[in-house]
Amino acid sequence: MFKIILGALLAAAAVFAWEALSWTVLGWHENGFRSFRDEEAVAEVIKANVTSGHGIYLLPAMEEAPKVDTAEEKKAFEEKQVQALENGPYVYAIIRPGSGEISMGTNMILSFARSFVCALLVAALLSQVALFYPARIAFVAAAGLFAGLTSDLPMWIWFENPARDTVVNIADHVIAWIIGGAVLGIFVGKDPVAEP
């Protein structure tokens, strides 16, 4: 158990370091970000039109037709929404309409804690298999690929996340966990033993 915890701590540190480098030095995430022509005007429109405070907003909202509508009115309502979705603009956004407290220190602590919990989970899986060291790295890298495919690919499928950003995010997970696997594989896992 000590080796699993130590390995997970060191792997979490390695993954955290990679992610810091990936987001602050490489620039491959930010290269996909876009800005509005007139941010102040857009900010005023957002503030004036949010309905429930901080949260995820969709444009068009893709709401259900009012229950009191006739079948014909419901069909027209749905057709109007489909047209709005096809014609655009389309927006999927996390919006905080007012001020918010941002703590880089808290975010870094939470990010490291997330990396540690992930490393512990992968270490628990890795401890159950007998693999040579390179295969242990591949095993953990596969967990990174799984994370990307389950978290980032649905955003491309359902919410039009740009393909470029989806590929970058998935690659980032895989690289992070190749590095994490290189550390974790030293402490966790068994070499296969030939049966006599």
C-alpha positions as a printed Julia matrix, in Angstrom:
196×3 Matrix{Float64}:
   0.0     0.0     0.0
   2.88    2.37    0.8
   4.3     1.89   -2.73
   0.89    2.61   -4.29
   0.48    5.84   -2.3
   4.08    6.96   -2.92
   3.84    6.08   -6.62
   0.52    7.91   -6.91
   1.92   11.0    -5.19
   4.96   11.13   -7.46
   2.88   10.36  -10.56
   0.43   13.12   -9.57
   3.37   15.55   -9.24
   4.62   14.54  -12.71
   1.16   14.87  -14.27
   0.58   18.21  -12.52
   3.94   19.49  -13.8
   3.13   18.4   -17.37
  -0.31   20.04  -17.25
   1.2    23.29  -15.93
   3.73   23.23  -18.79
   1.04   22.3   -21.31
  -1.25   25.19  -20.33
   1.26   27.92  -19.54
   4.22   27.36  -21.87
   3.22   25.35  -24.95
   0.23   27.52  -25.9
  -1.48   24.72  -27.83
  -4.69   25.08  -25.79
  -4.91   28.87  -26.06
  -4.25   28.82  -29.82
  -7.8    27.54  -30.25
  -9.42   30.31  -28.17
 -11.32   33.06  -29.99
 -12.35   36.55  -28.93
 -15.33   38.75  -29.75
 -14.93   41.86  -31.88
 -16.49   44.07  -29.18
 -16.14   42.33  -25.81
 -17.77   45.14  -23.85
 -20.9    45.06  -26.0
 -21.13   41.26  -25.77
 -20.6    41.41  -21.99
 -23.46   43.9   -21.63
 -25.78   41.73  -23.72
 -24.87   38.67  -21.63
 -25.4    40.49  -18.31
 -28.77   41.8   -19.5
 -29.98   38.38  -20.68
 -28.82   35.72  -18.21
 -31.75   34.02  -16.53
 -30.35   32.02  -13.61
 -26.92   33.36  -12.72
 -23.72   31.33  -13.06
 -24.16   28.23  -15.21
 -24.12   26.65  -18.67
 -26.11   28.51  -21.3
 -27.14   27.37  -24.77
 -28.13   29.51  -27.73
 -30.56   28.5   -29.08
 -31.86   27.13  -25.78
 -33.6    24.09  -27.34
 -36.45   24.21  -24.85
 -39.62   22.18  -24.97
 -42.74   23.71  -26.46
 -45.23   25.03  -23.89
 -47.55   22.27  -22.66
 -50.62   24.37  -23.5
 -49.68   24.59  -27.17
 -51.63   22.66  -29.75
 -49.91   19.91  -31.73
 -49.56   22.32  -34.64
 -48.05   25.04  -32.43
 -45.63   22.53  -30.89
 -44.5    21.41  -34.34
 -43.94   25.03  -35.42
 -42.03   25.73  -32.17
 -39.75   22.72  -32.74
 -39.16   23.61  -36.4
 -38.22   27.16  -35.39
 -35.67   25.79  -32.89
 -34.15   23.41  -35.45
 -33.83   26.3   -37.92
 -32.21   28.49  -35.26
 -29.74   25.7   -34.45
 -28.88   25.12  -38.12
 -28.63   28.81  -39.06
 -26.73   29.95  -35.96
 -25.3    31.55  -34.07
 -24.81   28.55  -31.82
 -23.35   29.06  -28.34
 -22.42   26.6   -25.59
 -20.92   28.69  -22.82
 -20.18   28.71  -19.11
 -21.3    32.13  -17.98
 -20.62   33.96  -14.73
 -22.51   37.21  -15.22
 -20.99   39.09  -12.27
 -17.87   39.25  -10.21
 -16.23   36.09   -8.9
 -13.37   35.23   -6.63
 -10.52   33.55   -8.49
  -7.78   31.94   -6.44
  -4.85   30.51   -8.38
  -3.6    28.85   -5.19
  -6.92   27.08   -4.54
  -7.19   26.01   -8.17
  -3.66   24.58   -8.1
  -4.38   22.65   -4.9
  -7.59   21.25   -6.39
  -5.79   20.36   -9.62
  -3.06   18.48   -7.75
  -5.67   16.7    -5.61
  -7.51   15.65   -8.8
  -4.25   14.33  -10.27
  -3.56   12.39   -7.06
  -7.02   10.8    -6.96
  -6.68    9.84  -10.64
  -3.21    8.4   -10.01
  -4.53    6.4    -7.05
  -7.34    4.94   -9.18
  -4.96    4.0   -11.99
  -2.46    2.6    -9.45
  -5.19    0.4    -7.99
  -5.92   -0.98  -11.47
  -2.24   -1.35  -12.33
  -1.56   -3.27   -9.11
  -3.88   -6.04  -10.34
  -1.97   -6.86  -13.52
   1.38   -8.46  -14.3
   3.11   -6.41  -16.98
   6.66   -5.51  -17.88
   7.58   -1.85  -17.26
   6.96   -0.58  -20.85
   3.54   -2.26  -20.84
   2.76   -0.58  -17.5
   3.43    2.78  -19.11
   1.17    1.82  -22.03
  -1.52    0.65  -19.58
  -1.55    4.03  -17.82
  -1.36    5.89  -21.16
  -4.44    3.92  -22.24
  -6.2     5.24  -19.14
  -5.31    8.77  -20.31
  -6.7     8.0   -23.76
  -9.86    6.61  -22.14
 -10.22    9.84  -20.13
  -9.95   11.93  -23.27
 -12.35    9.79  -25.27
 -14.96    9.84  -22.51
 -14.65   13.51  -21.54
 -13.54   15.43  -24.65
 -14.95   13.47  -27.58
 -18.6    13.9   -26.46
 -18.07   17.67  -26.49
 -17.09   17.41  -30.17
 -19.97   15.05  -30.97
 -22.76   16.91  -29.16
 -21.63   20.49  -28.57
 -19.54   21.35  -31.65
 -16.24   21.64  -29.79
 -13.75   22.29  -32.62
 -11.93   19.16  -33.82
  -8.55   20.84  -33.33
  -9.27   21.53  -29.65
 -10.65   18.03  -29.15
  -7.47   16.47  -30.56
  -5.27   18.75  -28.43
  -7.21   17.91  -25.26
  -7.09   14.16  -25.89
  -3.37   14.32  -26.76
  -2.78   16.28  -23.56
  -4.42   13.51  -21.48
  -2.38   10.81  -23.22
   0.94   12.64  -22.79
   0.16   13.45  -19.15
  -0.49    9.8   -18.38
   2.47    8.48  -20.37
   4.53   10.64  -18.02
   2.44    9.55  -15.03
   2.76    5.92  -16.14
   6.53    6.19  -16.4
   6.59    7.21  -12.73
   3.79    4.97  -11.49
   5.15    1.9   -13.28
   8.32    2.05  -11.17
   6.33    1.59   -7.97
   3.21   -0.32   -8.96
   2.72   -3.52  -10.9
   4.38   -6.9   -11.14
   6.56   -8.39  -13.83
   5.03  -11.44  -15.48
   6.37  -14.74  -14.17
   6.58  -17.75  -16.45
   4.67  -20.78  -15.22
   6.98  -23.77  -14.47
